[in-house]
Amino acid sequence: MILKALARLNLKNKFFISILAVILIISCVIALLARWILVSGLTQELELRGTAVAQSIAARGGTYLLEDNIPELLSLIFDEKQLRERKHLVDYIYVENVDKRVLCHTFTRPFPDELPGTNPLGESEQKSVRLVSLLGHEAYDIAVPVKEGLYRIGTVHVGLSKEHIDSLVAKLRVMFLGFISAVIIITFYISHRLAGYITDPVVRLTRISDDLSRGSFDSSGILDLPDGRWNITDCPAFSDTDMPCWHFDDQRKGEQKRPDDKTLRRCKECVFYRKHEDGDEVATLTDSFRNMVWSIRLYRRRLSESENTYRSLFNSGPDPIFVVDCTTQKVLDANPRAEEVYGFSRNELVGMDFTTLGPVQTRECMMLFEGGGDEAGCVRTPRVVHHRKNGVPMFVNVNACPISYRGRPAIIVAATDVTEVVEKDAQLIQASKMKSLGEMSAGVAHELNQPLNAIRMGSDFLAMSLEQGVTIHPEHFRQVVTEMSAQVDRASGIINTLRSFGRKADLFDEDVNLNATVQAVTSLISRQFLLHQVDIKVDLATELPVITAQDNRLQQVLFNLVTNARDAIIERRKGMEKAARGLIEIRTFVDREHVCLSVSDNGTGIPQHVLEKVFEPFFTTKVTGEGMGLGLAISYGIVRDYKGDIGIRSREGEGTTFTLRFPKA
């Protein structure tokens, strides 16, 4: 019960009550012991004094007793009773002879009848002390013998007033009570001040802790006690938070230390972490708490600087930046650039489903971060189609990284508007295709001449038969007309293929079958390549999966590869009298989760030191005027746009194989 009540008290009262209780118990024990010693000593002293008085009368009154000089004996006992302070202590004195007859006494009234015989003295006793009742009060009766030589001739009784002795004891008790009271008051005061002195730092630290837990540093300034030997601003890292450790180590000055040397993280004489070398545990705790508060202040300042930097970058970033909830995919925050580019106000963006801005690729990107995402990595998705508020599409490169936003997993998404770059890229590809069309013009003309000549021959035959009046057999007539129609279809197919290749590519992706791409390109260039004695061998896989790309752009990639293969074959035949026919093999196949297209030739091959540079823009091994070095660079960019890659396997003098790999749609 006491312990429970004590547990509910604060530390100050615990100290106060504990100190007070201990001191009071000790004081009471000492007082009781002292009282017992003093009272006992006082009583014994008074008895000794009474005995001395009785013995003095016995010694001096023996002669008067033998001479039966009662008046002198009476005068003697009155003198002894009235001597100085004895008149209050000695209540009575009387003398008996051996027959127990009272010879004289100091009573001013008749001698009490009950007194004789109340304190008999034995023959061999030298003293007898007994408490007797006398006329309504009590007295300590002390009896000593009166002797003459070896014979006992009488007895002297001295009565000590018990009331007087009790009065003396009461005065002594009051004195002790006063002493105890003084001790209690002094102990109370000292205990209260001592408990306050001990617990004040703890109370102060508790108040500061409460403020810190509420995010306030207002009261922490009371720890900045004047101390001439300690000033946090003396720490070099206090004003330079870019230091690897703000426990700046001046050991580095003039010394060469390894970057991983852990001694660099602590100064020889750190001005920050300082503690009193003397003092109690509370003082040490205060120093530790002050160091902790300063650490929190510094880290908070660094955090504030970091947040301000982040906020500045976020608000002034040249690209739209979004903070997206990892689970709900709702926009949690957006910078002013996002409002400017997308046309939405910040209030409209906050709370919007981020996939609304770009339904397809954005959703795929967000799926990578479901459940918190991978903290170690970011995701970059190029050329994602987003839509502005007015519905106008645009292309953006999306960089998404996982972060923690206000205590929950989120993604910070930077969307770089690359619409202009995509359009210029399309223009560059279109220009490259126009150049290719120019190169194909001779072969296309030759390809078109054949059906036109066939049609011309059929029409001439029909005209001549009409002029000469020759009757044409119906079956022969039907055959001629059918052949003319087939040649028209052939010419129309060539023109459509040429038109498809020459048109400007769309900016949006579609499902593409690489077999169709190969057939479209080879139908245009196969006859032209035959003029250069280059055969094209096509091996297409059946039931080839589709990929996500643009057929028109892939045609440009394939055209660049086969024309480079043709040029390599022509280059190899230079200076040879009987060169073998050139061969270009085009093959499509499936490699696990990828759809592949390979183009192999038996040309000159590519030197090893050139392989690493073939995809660099404007890098070419051709003579000036025959190539700008952009074909492979454009092809590489197109393949990468569709998450594909290009592999090269070449040996100088034997030929080269380009292999394109695309993920299945």
KOLMI-828058 format. One line per 3 residues: number of its first residue (from 0); their letters; for each residue x, y, z of C-alpha. Coordinates in Angstrom, 1 decimal. Each point is the difference from the previous one (the first is absolute). Layout:
! residues N
NUM) a) X,Y,Z; ...
This chain:
! residues 665
0) mil) 0.0,0.0,0.0; 2.8,2.4,1.0; 2.0,-1.0,-3.1
3) kal) -3.0,0.5,-2.3; -0.6,3.5,1.5; 3.7,0.7,-0.3
6) arl) 0.0,-1.2,-3.6; -2.6,2.7,-0.9; 2.2,2.8,1.2
9) nlk) 2.3,1.9,-2.2; 3.7,-0.4,0.3; 0.4,3.2,2.1
12) nkf) -2.5,-1.1,2.6; 1.6,-3.5,0.1; 3.4,1.5,0.7
15) fis) -1.6,2.4,2.5; -2.0,-2.6,1.9; 2.8,-2.5,-0.1
18) ila) 2.6,2.4,1.4; -2.5,1.4,2.5; -1.0,-3.5,1.2
21) vil) 3.5,-1.2,0.4; 1.1,3.0,1.9; -3.1,0.0,2.2
24) iis) 0.5,-3.7,0.9; 3.6,0.6,0.9; -0.9,3.1,2.0
27) cvi) -2.7,-1.8,1.9; 2.3,-2.9,0.8; 2.7,2.4,1.2
30) all) -2.6,2.0,2.0; -1.5,-3.0,1.7; 3.4,-1.4,0.8
33) arw) 1.2,3.4,1.3; -3.2,0.4,2.0; 0.4,-3.4,1.6
36) ilv) 3.6,0.7,0.8; -0.6,3.5,1.4; -3.1,-0.9,2.0
39) sgl) 1.6,-3.1,1.5; 3.1,2.1,0.7; -2.0,2.8,1.6
42) tqe) -2.0,-2.4,2.2; 3.2,-1.8,1.1; 1.7,3.4,0.6
45) lel) -2.9,1.2,2.2; 0.0,-3.3,1.9; 3.7,0.4,0.6
48) rgt) -0.5,3.5,1.1; -2.8,-1.1,2.4; 2.2,-2.8,1.3
51) ava) 2.9,2.4,0.5; -2.3,2.3,2.0; -1.2,-3.0,2.1
54) qsi) 3.6,-1.2,0.6; 1.1,3.5,0.9; -2.7,0.3,2.7
57) aar) 0.8,-3.5,1.2; 3.7,0.9,0.4; -0.6,3.3,1.7
60) ggt) -3.1,-0.9,2.0; 1.4,-3.2,1.6; 1.4,2.0,3.0
63) yll) -3.3,1.9,0.4; -1.8,-3.3,0.0; 2.2,-1.5,2.7
66) edn) -0.3,3.1,2.1; -3.8,0.1,-0.7; 0.5,3.6,-1.1
69) ipe) -3.2,0.1,-2.0; 0.0,3.8,-0.6; 3.4,-0.1,-1.6
72) lls) -0.9,-3.0,-2.0; -3.2,1.8,-1.2; 2.0,3.1,-0.8
75) lif) 2.4,-2.2,-2.1; -2.7,-1.6,-2.1; -1.7,3.3,-0.6
78) dek) 3.2,1.6,-1.1; 0.6,-2.9,-2.4; -3.5,0.2,-1.4
81) qlr) 0.0,3.7,-0.6; 3.5,0.1,-1.4; -0.1,1.8,-3.4
84) erk) -2.1,-1.9,-2.6; -0.6,-2.9,2.3; -3.2,1.5,1.4
87) hlv) -1.7,-0.9,-3.3; 1.6,-3.4,-0.4; -0.1,-1.2,3.7
90) dyi) -3.5,-0.5,1.0; 0.7,-1.1,3.6; 2.7,-1.3,2.3
93) yve) -0.6,-1.9,3.2; 2.2,-2.0,2.4; -1.0,-3.2,1.7
96) nvd) 1.7,-1.7,2.9; 0.6,-3.7,0.0; -3.5,-0.5,1.5
99) krv) -1.5,1.6,-3.1; -1.1,3.0,2.0; 0.1,3.3,-1.9
102) lch) 2.3,2.3,1.9; -0.3,3.0,-2.3; -1.3,1.0,-3.4
105) tft) -0.4,3.0,-2.4; -3.7,-0.2,-0.4; -1.8,3.3,1.0
108) rpf) -3.1,-2.0,0.6; -0.6,-3.1,2.1; 2.2,-2.9,-1.1
111) pde) -1.9,-2.3,-2.4; -1.0,-3.2,1.8; 0.4,-2.1,-3.2
114) lpg) 3.6,0.9,-0.6; 1.8,-2.0,2.7; 0.8,-3.5,-1.1
117) tnp) -0.6,0.6,-3.7; 3.7,-0.3,-0.8; 1.6,-2.3,2.6
120) lge) 3.7,-0.3,-0.1; 1.6,-3.4,0.7; 2.7,-0.5,2.5
123) seq) 2.7,-0.6,-2.6; -1.3,2.5,-2.6; 1.8,3.3,-0.6
126) ksv) -2.8,1.6,-1.9; -3.6,-0.5,-1.0; -2.0,1.9,-2.6
129) rlv) -3.7,-0.5,-0.4; -2.9,2.0,-1.5; -2.5,0.9,2.7
132) sll) -3.4,1.8,0.0; -0.2,2.9,2.2; -2.9,2.4,0.5
135) ghe) -1.3,-0.3,-3.5; 3.3,0.0,-1.7; 3.0,-2.3,-0.4
138) ayd) 3.6,0.2,1.0; 3.1,-2.1,-0.3; 0.9,-0.9,3.6
141) iav) 3.8,-0.6,0.5; 0.9,-1.6,3.3; 3.6,-0.2,1.3
144) pvk) 1.2,-1.3,3.4; 1.5,2.2,2.7; 2.9,-1.9,1.6
147) egl) 2.2,0.5,2.9; 2.9,-2.3,-0.6; -1.3,-3.4,-0.9
150) yri) -3.4,0.7,1.6; -3.0,1.3,-1.7; -1.7,2.7,2.2
153) gtv) -2.5,1.4,-2.5; -1.3,0.6,-3.5; -0.1,3.1,-2.1
156) hvg) -2.8,0.3,-2.6; 0.2,2.5,-2.8; -3.1,0.3,-2.2
159) lsk) 0.7,1.3,-3.5; -3.0,1.6,-1.6; -1.2,-2.0,-3.0
162) ehi) -1.9,3.0,-1.2; 3.2,2.0,-0.1; 1.8,-2.8,-1.8
165) dsl) -2.9,-0.4,-2.4; 0.1,3.7,-0.6; 3.7,-0.2,-0.8
168) vak) -0.7,-2.9,-2.3; -2.8,1.9,-1.7; 2.3,3.0,-0.6
171) lrv) 2.5,-2.5,-1.5; -2.8,-1.5,-2.2; -1.1,3.5,-1.2
174) mfl) 3.6,0.7,-0.8; 0.3,-3.2,-2.0; -3.3,0.7,-1.7
177) gfi) 1.2,3.4,-0.9; 3.2,-1.5,-1.3; -1.9,-2.5,-2.0
180) sav) -2.3,2.7,-1.4; 3.0,2.1,-1.0; 1.5,-3.0,-1.6
183) iii) -3.2,-0.8,-1.9; -0.4,3.6,-1.2; 3.7,0.2,-1.1
186) tfy) -0.3,-3.5,-1.6; -3.2,1.0,-1.8; 1.6,3.1,-1.4
189) ish) 3.3,-1.7,-0.9; -1.8,-3.0,-1.5; -2.3,2.2,-2.1
192) rla) 2.9,2.1,-1.3; 2.2,-3.0,-0.6; -2.7,-1.9,-1.8
195) gyi) -0.7,3.0,-2.2; 3.7,0.4,-0.6; 0.3,-3.6,-1.1
198) tdp) -3.2,-0.2,-2.1; 0.0,3.5,-1.6; 2.3,-1.1,-2.9
201) vvr) -2.1,-3.1,-0.5; -3.2,2.1,0.0; 1.7,2.4,-2.5
204) ltr) 1.1,-2.9,-2.2; -3.5,-1.5,0.1; -1.6,3.3,-1.1
207) isd) 2.5,0.3,-2.8; -0.7,-3.6,-1.1; -3.7,0.8,0.0
210) dls) 0.6,3.0,-2.2; 2.3,-2.0,-2.3; -2.7,-2.7,-0.4
213) rgs) -2.4,2.8,-1.1; 2.6,1.2,-2.5; 0.8,3.2,1.9
216) fds) 3.5,1.1,0.9; -1.1,3.1,1.9; 0.9,-1.3,3.4
219) sgi) 3.2,-1.7,-1.0; 1.8,3.3,0.2; 0.2,-0.3,3.7
222) ldl) 2.7,-2.6,-0.5; 2.2,2.6,-1.5; 1.5,0.7,3.3
225) pdg) 2.9,2.5,0.2; 3.1,-2.0,-0.5; 3.2,1.7,-1.1
228) rwn) 1.6,-3.3,-1.1; -2.9,-1.2,-2.2; -1.4,1.7,-3.1
231) itd) -1.6,-2.0,-2.7; 0.8,2.5,-2.6; 3.7,-0.8,0.5
234) cpa) -0.6,-3.3,-1.8; 1.0,0.5,-3.7; -2.7,-2.3,-1.1
237) fsd) -2.6,2.2,1.6; 0.0,2.4,-2.9; 1.0,-2.5,-2.7
240) tdm) -2.6,-2.8,-0.2; 1.6,-1.4,-3.1; 2.7,-1.6,2.0
243) pcw) -0.1,-3.8,0.1; -0.3,0.2,3.7; -0.7,3.1,1.9
246) hfd) 2.3,-1.2,2.6; 2.7,1.6,-2.1; 3.3,-1.5,0.6
249) dqr) 2.8,2.4,0.1; 2.4,-3.0,-0.1; -0.4,0.2,-3.7
252) kge) 1.8,3.2,-0.2; 3.5,-0.6,-1.4; -0.5,-3.8,0.1
255) qkr) -0.9,-2.5,-2.6; -2.8,-2.3,1.2; -1.8,-2.7,-1.8
258) pdd) -3.6,0.8,-0.9; -1.2,-3.0,2.0; 2.0,0.9,3.0
261) ktl) -2.5,0.1,2.8; 2.1,2.2,2.1; -1.1,2.8,-2.3
264) rrc) -3.4,-0.1,1.5; 1.1,1.1,3.4; 2.1,3.0,1.1
267) kec) 2.8,-0.2,2.4; -1.6,2.7,1.9; -3.6,0.1,-1.0
270) vfy) -1.6,3.3,0.9; -3.4,-1.4,-0.4; -0.1,-3.1,2.1
273) rkh) 1.3,1.3,3.3; -0.9,-1.1,3.5; 0.9,1.1,3.4
276) edg) 2.9,-2.0,1.4; -1.4,0.6,3.5; -3.6,0.0,1.2
279) dev) -2.7,-2.5,0.7; -2.0,-2.2,-2.3; -2.7,2.8,-0.5
282) atl) 2.7,2.4,-1.2; 1.3,-2.7,-2.4; -3.6,-0.7,-1.1
285) tds) -0.5,3.7,-0.7; 3.2,0.2,-2.1; -1.1,-3.1,-2.0
288) frn) -3.5,1.5,-0.4; 1.5,3.3,-1.1; 2.1,-1.8,-2.6
291) mvw) -3.0,-1.9,-1.2; -2.0,3.2,-0.3; 2.7,1.7,-2.0
294) sir) 0.3,-3.1,-2.2; -3.7,0.1,-0.7; 0.2,3.8,-0.7
297) lyr) 2.9,-0.6,-2.4; -1.7,-2.9,-1.8; -3.3,1.9,0.0
300) rrl) 1.8,2.9,-1.6; 1.6,-2.3,-2.6; -3.4,-1.6,-0.6
303) ses) -1.6,3.5,-0.4; 2.8,0.9,-2.5; -0.6,-3.2,-1.8
306) ent) -3.7,0.5,-0.1; 0.4,3.5,-1.2; 2.4,-1.2,-2.7
309) yrs) -2.5,-2.7,-1.0; -2.9,2.4,0.0; 2.0,2.5,-2.1
312) lfn) 1.0,-2.7,-2.5; -3.6,-1.3,0.0; -1.5,3.4,-0.6
315) sgp) 2.5,1.4,-2.4; 0.7,-3.2,-1.9; -0.1,0.3,-3.8
318) dpi) -2.0,-3.2,-0.3; -3.4,-1.0,1.4; 0.5,-1.9,3.3
321) fvv) -2.7,-1.9,1.8; -0.1,-1.8,3.3; -2.2,-3.1,-0.4
324) dct) -1.4,-2.3,2.7; 1.5,-3.4,-0.5; -3.2,-1.9,0.8
327) tqk) -2.9,2.2,-1.3; 2.0,1.6,-2.8; -1.5,3.3,0.9
330) vld) 2.0,3.2,-0.5; 1.0,1.3,3.4; 1.9,3.1,-1.2
333) anp) 1.0,1.7,-3.3; 2.4,2.8,-0.8; -0.9,3.2,-1.8
336) rae) 1.6,-1.3,-3.2; -2.5,-2.9,0.0; -2.8,2.6,0.0
339) evy) 1.5,1.9,-2.8; 0.7,-3.1,-2.3; -3.1,-2.0,0.7
342) gfs) -2.4,2.9,0.4; -1.5,-1.2,3.2; 0.0,2.1,3.2
345) rne) 1.7,-1.4,3.0; -3.3,-0.6,1.7; -1.2,-2.0,-3.0
348) lvg) 3.2,-2.1,-0.1; 0.1,-0.8,3.7; -2.2,-3.0,0.5
351) mdf) -0.2,-0.8,-3.7; 0.8,-3.6,-1.1; 3.5,0.3,-1.5
354) ttl) -0.9,-2.5,-2.7; -2.5,2.4,-1.3; 2.8,2.0,-1.5
357) gpv) 1.4,-3.0,-1.9; -2.2,-3.1,0.2; 2.2,-2.7,-1.5
360) qtr) 3.7,0.3,0.7; -0.5,2.0,3.2; -2.1,-2.8,1.5
363) ecm) 2.8,-2.5,-0.9; 2.5,2.3,1.7; -2.2,0.3,3.1
366) mlf) -0.4,-3.8,0.2; 3.8,-0.2,0.6; -0.4,1.9,3.3
369) egg) -3.1,-1.6,1.3; 0.4,-1.1,3.7; 2.7,2.6,0.6
372) gde) 2.3,-0.6,-3.0; 3.7,-0.7,0.0; 1.8,2.5,2.1
375) agc) 3.2,-0.6,-1.7; -0.9,0.8,-3.6; -1.9,2.4,-2.2
378) vrt) -1.9,-0.7,-3.1; 0.4,2.0,-3.3; -2.6,-0.4,-2.6
381) prv) 0.8,2.0,-3.2; -2.5,1.6,-2.3; -3.2,-0.6,2.0
384) vhh) -3.1,1.6,-1.5; -1.7,2.3,2.4; -3.0,2.3,-0.6
387) rkn) -0.4,3.6,0.9; -3.2,1.4,1.5; -1.2,0.9,-3.5
390) gvp) 0.5,-3.6,-1.2; 3.1,0.8,-2.1; 2.5,-2.9,0.3
393) mfv) 3.6,0.5,0.7; 3.1,-2.1,0.4; 1.8,-0.1,3.4
396) nvn) 3.0,-1.9,1.4; -1.1,-1.3,3.4; 2.5,-0.4,2.8
399) acp) -1.6,-1.5,3.1; 1.8,-0.6,3.3; -1.4,-1.3,3.3
402) isy) -0.1,2.4,3.0; -1.7,0.3,3.3; -2.5,2.9,0.1
405) rgr) -1.5,1.0,3.3; 0.5,-3.5,1.4; -1.3,-2.1,-2.8
408) pai) 1.6,-1.5,-3.1; -0.2,2.1,-3.1; 1.6,0.6,-3.4
411) iva) 1.5,3.2,-1.2; -0.6,0.2,-3.7; 1.8,2.4,-2.4
414) atd) -1.6,0.3,-3.4; 2.2,1.7,-2.6; -1.9,1.3,-3.0
417) vte) 1.8,-1.4,-3.1; -2.7,0.6,-2.5; 2.1,2.4,-2.0
420) vve) 2.9,-2.5,0.0; -2.2,-2.8,-1.1; -1.4,2.2,-2.9
423) kda) 3.5,1.0,-1.1; 1.1,-3.6,0.3; -2.9,-1.0,-2.3
426) qli) 1.0,2.8,-2.4; 3.6,-1.4,0.0; -1.3,-3.5,-0.6
429) qas) -2.2,1.3,-2.8; 2.9,1.8,-1.6; 2.0,-3.2,0.2
432) kmk) -2.8,-1.9,-1.7; -0.3,2.6,-2.7; 3.7,-0.5,-0.6
435) slg) -0.6,-3.8,-0.1; -2.8,0.5,-2.5; 2.3,2.0,-2.2
438) ems) 2.5,-2.9,0.1; -2.8,-2.4,-0.9; -1.4,2.1,-2.8
441) agv) 1.9,-1.9,-2.7; -1.0,-3.4,1.3; -3.6,1.2,0.5
444) ahe) -0.2,1.3,-3.5; 1.4,-3.3,-1.3; -2.6,-1.8,2.2
447) lnq) -2.8,2.1,-1.4; 1.1,-0.3,-3.6; -0.5,-3.7,-0.1
450) pln) -3.8,0.0,0.7; -0.3,3.1,-2.2; 1.7,-1.7,-2.9
453) air) -2.2,-3.0,0.5; -3.1,2.2,0.0; 1.3,1.8,-3.1
456) mgs) 0.5,-3.2,-1.9; -3.5,-1.3,0.9; -1.6,3.3,-1.1
459) dfl) 2.0,0.1,-3.3; -1.1,-3.6,-0.7; -3.6,0.9,0.5
462) ams) 0.3,3.2,-2.1; 1.7,-1.8,-2.8; -2.6,-2.8,-0.1
465) leq) -2.8,2.7,-0.2; 1.7,1.9,-2.9; 0.7,-3.2,-2.0
468) gvt) -3.5,-1.4,0.7; 1.5,-3.1,1.4; -2.3,-2.0,2.1
471) ihp) 1.5,-0.9,3.4; -1.0,-3.3,1.6; -2.0,0.7,3.1
474) ehf) 2.3,-2.1,2.2; 3.1,1.9,-1.4; -1.7,3.4,0.5
477) rqv) -0.9,-0.9,3.7; 3.6,-1.0,0.6; 1.4,3.2,-1.4
480) vte) -2.4,2.1,2.1; 0.7,-2.0,3.1; 3.7,0.5,-0.4
483) msa) -0.4,3.7,-0.5; -2.1,0.3,3.2; 2.6,-2.0,1.9
486) qvd) 2.7,2.4,-1.2; -2.1,3.0,1.1; -0.4,-1.6,3.5
489) ras) 3.8,-0.6,0.1; 0.7,3.6,-0.9; -2.6,1.2,2.5
492) gii) 1.7,-2.2,2.8; 3.4,1.5,-0.8; -1.4,3.5,0.2
495) ntl) -1.9,-0.7,3.3; 3.1,-1.5,1.6; 2.0,3.0,-1.2
498) rsf) -2.6,2.3,1.3; -0.1,-1.8,3.4; 3.8,0.2,0.3
501) grk) 0.1,3.6,-1.0; -2.8,1.3,2.2; 0.8,1.7,3.3
504) adl) -0.1,-2.4,2.9; -2.6,0.4,2.7; 1.1,0.9,3.5
507) fde) -2.1,-2.7,1.7; 0.9,-3.6,0.4; -1.9,-3.0,-1.4
510) dvn) 0.3,-3.7,-0.2; 2.5,-0.9,-2.7; 0.8,-3.4,-1.6
513) lna) 3.7,0.0,-1.0; -0.8,-2.4,-2.9; -2.2,2.7,-1.6
516) tvq) 2.8,2.6,0.4; 2.5,-2.3,-1.6; -2.3,-0.8,-3.0
519) avt) -0.8,3.7,-0.5; 3.7,1.0,-0.2; 1.2,-3.0,-2.1
522) sli) -2.7,0.6,-2.5; 1.4,3.4,-0.7; 3.7,-0.8,-0.1
525) srq) 0.4,-3.6,-1.1; 0.0,0.7,-3.7; 2.2,3.1,0.4
528) fll) 2.5,-2.1,2.0; -0.1,-2.6,-2.8; 1.4,2.7,-2.3
531) hqv) 3.0,0.1,2.4; 0.3,-3.8,0.0; -1.2,-0.2,3.6
534) dik) -2.5,-2.7,0.8; -2.4,0.4,3.0; -1.0,-3.2,1.8
537) vdl) -2.9,0.3,2.4; -0.8,-2.5,2.7; -3.1,1.0,2.0
540) ate) -1.3,-1.8,3.0; -3.6,-1.1,0.0; -2.4,1.3,2.6
543) lpv) 2.4,2.7,1.0; -1.2,2.0,3.1; -0.7,3.7,-0.5
546) ita) 2.0,2.7,1.6; -0.9,3.6,1.1; 1.6,2.4,-2.5
549) qdn) -0.7,1.9,-3.2; 0.3,-1.9,-3.2; 1.0,3.0,-2.0
552) rlq) 3.0,0.7,2.3; 1.0,-3.7,0.1; 0.0,0.0,-3.8
555) qvl) 2.5,2.8,0.1; 2.2,-2.0,2.4; -0.1,-3.1,-2.2
558) fnl) 0.7,2.1,-3.1; 3.1,1.6,1.7; 1.3,-3.4,0.9
561) vtn) -0.5,-1.6,-3.4; 1.4,3.0,-1.9; 3.1,-0.1,2.3
564) ard) 0.3,-3.7,-0.7; -0.2,0.6,-3.8; 2.6,2.7,0.2
567) aii) 2.3,-2.3,2.0; -0.4,-2.7,-2.6; 0.7,2.4,-2.9
570) err) 3.0,1.3,1.9; 1.4,-3.5,0.4; -0.4,-0.7,-3.8
573) kgm) 2.1,3.0,-0.9; 3.3,-1.1,-1.7; -1.2,-3.6,-0.4
576) eka) -0.4,-1.4,-3.6; -2.3,-2.8,0.8; -1.8,0.8,3.2
579) arg) -2.7,-2.2,1.4; -3.5,1.3,0.1; -1.0,1.9,3.1
582) lie) -2.4,-1.6,2.4; -2.2,1.7,2.6; -1.9,-2.3,2.4
585) irt) -2.9,1.4,1.9; -1.5,-2.2,2.7; -2.6,0.4,2.6
588) fvd) -0.3,-2.2,3.1; -1.0,-0.2,3.6; 2.5,-0.1,2.9
591) reh) -1.9,-0.7,3.2; -1.8,3.3,0.8; 1.4,1.9,-2.9
594) vcl) -0.8,0.3,-3.7; 3.2,0.2,-2.1; 0.9,1.2,-3.4
597) svs) 3.5,-0.7,-1.4; 1.7,1.4,-3.1; 3.1,-1.8,-1.2
600) dng) 2.3,0.7,-2.9; 3.2,-1.3,-1.5; 1.5,3.4,-0.4
603) tgi) 3.3,1.5,1.3; -0.9,-0.4,3.6; 0.7,2.7,2.7
606) pqh) 3.4,0.4,1.6; 0.1,-0.7,3.7; 1.1,3.6,0.9
609) vle) -3.0,1.4,-2.0; -2.7,-2.2,1.6; -0.3,2.3,3.1
612) kvf) -0.6,3.1,-2.2; -2.4,-1.2,-2.6; -3.0,1.4,1.8
615) epf) 1.5,3.4,0.7; -1.6,2.8,-1.9; 1.9,1.2,-3.1
618) ftt) 2.5,-2.8,0.3; 0.5,-1.6,-3.5; 2.7,-2.0,-1.8
621) kvt) -1.3,1.0,-3.4; 1.7,2.6,-2.1; -1.3,3.6,0.1
624) geg) -3.3,0.4,-1.9; -1.1,-3.6,0.3; -1.3,0.0,3.6
627) mgl) -0.6,2.4,3.0; 0.4,-2.6,2.7; -3.6,0.4,1.3
630) gla) -1.6,-3.2,-1.2; 1.1,-2.4,2.8; -0.3,2.8,2.6
633) isy) -3.6,0.6,-1.0; -0.6,-3.8,-0.1; 1.4,-0.4,3.4
636) giv) -2.2,2.8,1.4; -3.1,-1.5,-1.5; 0.7,-3.5,1.4
639) rdy) 0.7,1.4,3.5; -3.2,1.9,-0.2; -1.8,-3.3,-0.2
642) kgd) 2.0,-1.5,2.9; 2.0,-2.1,-2.4; 3.7,-0.4,-0.6
645) igi) 2.4,-0.6,-2.9; 2.8,-2.5,0.1; 2.9,-0.2,-2.5
648) rsr) 2.0,-3.0,-0.9; 2.6,0.7,-2.6; 3.3,-1.4,-1.2
651) ege) 2.1,2.0,-2.4; 0.0,-1.5,-3.6; -2.9,-2.4,0.8
654) gtt) -3.0,2.2,0.6; -2.2,1.4,2.7; -3.2,-0.9,1.7
657) ftl) -2.3,2.5,1.7; -2.6,-1.5,2.4; -2.9,2.1,1.2
660) rfp) -1.9,-1.2,3.2; -3.4,1.4,1.0; -2.1,-1.0,3.0
663) ka) -3.3,-1.7,-0.9; -3.0,2.2,0.1
